[in-house]
Amino acid sequence: MQRDVRLLRSITNLGAFTRFIYLCANYAGQVLNRDELAKQTGVDTKTILAWLGLLENSNIIFQLQPWYNNMNKRIVKSPKLYFYDTGLLCHLLGIKRISALQKNNAYGFFI
């Protein structure tokens, strides 16, 4: 995955990018807090936005925008983060068996 992503864009801090991917796996199915992700990764928010765009363009993740009747809320509220490939997500989270997946607290976020 890192090799494919590096073909699209040059990433100088590969360690921070790897940490970012693992943190994204922990945010799967949850509301995405970009500022917290930037703080935990040790990079600025603009870099996080660029990396999220890179992962979206390479069809690794997608951001599900919230639905509200009020159009202003749709624009302002944060999206949820999902992975296209749940096998990759399980690998990033260290889940190797189906029984371990079913016992995981985040099991509902995988589907």
C-alpha positions as CSV (number, residue, x, y, z in Angstrom):
1,M,0.0,0.0,0.0
2,Q,2.8,2.4,0.9
3,R,4.5,1.8,-2.5
4,D,1.2,2.4,-4.4
5,V,0.6,5.6,-2.4
6,R,4.2,6.8,-3.0
7,L,3.6,6.5,-6.7
8,L,0.8,9.1,-6.5
9,R,2.6,11.5,-4.2
10,S,6.0,11.8,-2.6
11,I,5.8,11.3,1.1
12,T,8.9,12.5,3.0
13,N,8.0,11.3,6.5
14,L,7.2,7.7,6.0
15,G,7.1,6.9,9.7
16,A,4.4,9.5,10.4
17,F,2.5,8.3,7.4
18,T,2.6,4.7,8.7
19,R,1.4,5.9,12.1
20,F,-1.4,7.8,10.3
21,I,-2.6,4.7,8.4
22,Y,-2.8,2.7,11.7
23,L,-4.6,5.6,13.4
24,C,-7.1,5.7,10.4
25,A,-7.8,2.0,11.0
26,N,-8.7,2.8,14.6
27,Y,-11.1,5.6,13.4
28,A,-12.8,3.2,11.0
29,G,-16.6,3.6,11.2
30,Q,-16.3,6.6,13.5
31,V,-16.6,10.3,13.2
32,L,-13.3,11.6,11.9
33,N,-11.5,14.2,14.0
34,R,-8.8,15.6,11.8
35,D,-7.3,17.8,14.5
36,E,-6.9,14.9,16.9
37,L,-5.5,12.7,14.1
38,A,-2.9,15.4,13.4
39,K,-2.0,15.8,17.0
40,Q,-1.5,12.0,17.4
41,T,0.5,11.7,14.2
42,G,2.7,14.7,14.9
43,V,2.0,16.6,11.6
44,D,-0.2,19.6,10.8
45,T,-3.8,19.4,9.8
46,K,-3.0,20.4,6.2
47,T,-0.9,17.3,5.9
48,I,-3.6,15.1,7.3
49,L,-6.1,16.6,4.7
50,A,-3.6,15.8,1.9
51,W,-3.0,12.3,3.2
52,L,-6.7,11.6,3.5
53,G,-7.2,12.9,-0.1
54,L,-4.4,10.6,-1.2
55,L,-6.0,7.5,0.4
56,E,-9.3,8.4,-1.1
57,N,-7.9,8.9,-4.6
58,S,-6.2,5.5,-4.3
59,N,-9.5,3.8,-3.2
60,I,-8.2,2.7,0.2
61,I,-10.7,4.8,2.3
62,F,-13.8,6.8,1.8
63,Q,-15.4,9.5,3.9
64,L,-19.1,9.2,4.4
65,Q,-20.6,12.6,4.7
66,P,-23.4,13.1,7.4
67,W,-27.0,13.4,6.3
68,Y,-29.2,16.2,7.7
69,N,-32.2,18.0,6.4
70,N,-30.4,21.2,7.1
71,M,-27.9,21.8,4.3
72,N,-25.6,23.9,6.5
73,K,-25.2,21.0,9.0
74,R,-24.3,18.6,6.2
75,I,-21.4,20.9,5.2
76,V,-20.2,21.6,8.7
77,K,-20.5,18.2,10.5
78,S,-17.6,15.8,10.3
79,P,-17.7,12.7,8.1
80,K,-17.2,9.1,9.1
81,L,-14.1,7.2,7.9
82,Y,-14.5,3.7,6.2
83,F,-12.1,1.4,4.5
84,Y,-13.0,-0.2,1.1
85,D,-11.0,-3.4,1.9
86,T,-12.0,-4.8,5.3
87,G,-9.2,-7.4,5.0
88,L,-6.7,-4.5,5.0
89,L,-8.5,-3.0,7.9
90,C,-8.3,-6.3,9.9
91,H,-4.6,-6.5,9.1
92,L,-4.0,-3.0,10.3
93,L,-5.8,-3.7,13.5
94,G,-4.0,-7.0,14.0
95,I,-7.1,-9.2,13.7
96,K,-6.1,-12.5,12.2
97,R,-9.1,-14.8,12.8
98,I,-12.8,-14.5,12.3
99,S,-13.5,-15.4,16.0
100,A,-11.2,-12.5,17.0
101,L,-13.1,-10.2,14.7
102,Q,-16.4,-11.2,16.1
103,K,-15.2,-10.5,19.7
104,N,-13.7,-7.2,18.8
105,N,-15.5,-4.1,20.2
106,A,-15.4,-2.4,16.7
107,Y,-17.0,-5.4,14.9
108,G,-20.0,-3.3,13.8
109,F,-17.8,-0.7,12.2
110,F,-16.4,-3.3,9.8
111,I,-19.6,-4.0,8.0
